[in-house]
Amino acid sequence: MGHAGAIVSGGKGTAQGKMDALRMAGVKIGLNPTEAGSLMAEIVNNLR
């Protein structure tokens, strides 16, 4: 999870808490690389 994972390990929040906050802010979250790719394609297609 990179930097966000390091922050969670440091005791500052949970991964679920971070995902919930991002979703509430309108961010689309992919839970795996396949989902992330599909979401990116959707976002790019909606830019047109």
SVG drawing of the C-alpha trace seen along z (x, -y; Angstrom):
<svg xmlns="http://www.w3.org/2000/svg" viewBox="-19 -16 25 23">
<polyline fill="none" stroke="black" stroke-width="0.4" points="0.0,0.0 3.0,-2.3 3.0,-5.5 -0.5,-5.1 0.4,-1.6 3.3,-3.1 1.1,-5.7 -1.4,-3.0 1.4,-1.0 2.5,-4.0 -0.8,-4.0 -2.4,-6.9 -5.7,-5.6 -6.8,-2.5 -6.9,-1.6 -10.7,-1.4 -10.9,-4.8 -8.8,-6.3 -10.8,-4.6 -14.1,-5.8 -12.8,-9.4 -11.6,-9.3 -15.0,-7.9 -16.8,-10.6 -14.7,-13.1 -15.7,-11.6 -12.6,-9.5 -13.2,-6.2 -11.4,-3.4 -10.2,-0.2 -9.6,2.7 -7.2,4.5 -5.3,3.7 -8.0,4.9 -10.6,2.7 -8.2,-0.2 -7.7,0.2 -11.4,0.4 -12.0,-2.7 -9.3,-4.6 -10.8,-3.7 -14.2,-4.9 -12.8,-8.2 -10.9,-8.8 -14.0,-8.0 -16.1,-10.5 -13.6,-13.3 -14.8,-13.4"/>
</svg>
